[in-house]
C-alpha cells in the first residue's frame, strides 16, 4: 500500500502500476532531487495537490495491477 511518507523513487520502484497516476498528477519528475528524498506528501504540497485523492488513485491503480 502506498502511503504519504514514501518517496516518489520508492513508489516508482515498488509499484510500477502507479507511474501513470503520478504522471497524470504532474509528478513524473523522477529525475528531480526530491524524488529520492522528499515524501509523497511533501511533493503533493509543493504541487498543491490533494494528497488524499492522490493516495486513493495511486492505491487503486496498484490494486488493479
C-alpha positions as CSV (number, residue, x, y, z in Angstrom):
1,X,0.0,0.0,0.0
2,X,1.2,3.4,-0.9
3,X,1.3,6.0,1.9
4,X,2.2,9.6,2.2
5,X,5.7,9.0,3.7
6,X,7.1,7.1,0.7
7,X,9.3,8.9,-1.7
8,X,8.5,9.1,-5.4
9,X,11.5,7.0,-6.1
10,X,10.3,4.3,-3.7
11,X,6.8,4.3,-5.3
12,X,8.2,4.0,-8.8
13,X,10.5,1.2,-7.8
14,X,8.0,-0.8,-5.7
15,X,4.7,0.0,-7.6
16,X,5.2,0.4,-11.3
17,X,1.5,0.5,-11.8
18,X,1.4,3.8,-10.0
19,X,3.6,5.6,-12.6
20,X,0.6,6.5,-14.8
21,X,-1.2,8.1,-11.9
22,X,1.9,10.1,-10.9
23,X,2.2,11.3,-14.4
24,X,-1.4,12.3,-14.6
25,X,-0.9,14.4,-11.4
26,X,2.2,16.0,-12.8
27,X,4.6,14.1,-10.5
28,X,6.6,12.3,-13.2
29,X,9.7,14.2,-12.2
30,X,11.6,11.1,-11.1
31,X,14.9,12.6,-12.0
32,X,14.3,15.5,-9.6
33,X,16.4,15.5,-6.4
34,X,13.3,15.5,-4.3
35,X,12.1,12.2,-5.9
36,X,14.7,10.4,-3.8
37,X,14.4,12.3,-0.5
38,X,11.0,14.1,-0.4
39,X,7.9,12.3,0.7
40,X,4.8,12.0,-1.4
41,X,3.1,14.3,1.0
42,X,5.8,17.0,0.5
43,X,5.6,16.6,-3.3
44,X,1.8,16.9,-3.2
45,X,2.0,20.0,-1.0
46,X,4.6,21.6,-3.3
47,X,2.4,21.0,-6.4
48,X,-0.7,22.0,-4.5
49,X,-2.4,18.6,-4.9
50,X,-5.0,16.9,-2.8
51,X,-2.9,14.1,-1.0
52,X,-6.0,12.1,-0.1
53,X,-7.2,12.0,-3.7
54,X,-3.7,11.2,-4.9
55,X,-3.4,8.3,-2.4
56,X,-6.8,6.9,-3.4
57,X,-5.9,6.9,-7.1
58,X,-2.4,5.5,-6.5
59,X,-3.6,2.6,-4.4
60,X,-6.5,1.9,-6.8
61,X,-4.0,1.6,-9.7
62,X,-1.8,-0.7,-7.6
63,X,-4.7,-2.9,-6.7
64,X,-5.6,-3.3,-10.3
65,X,-2.1,-4.2,-11.1
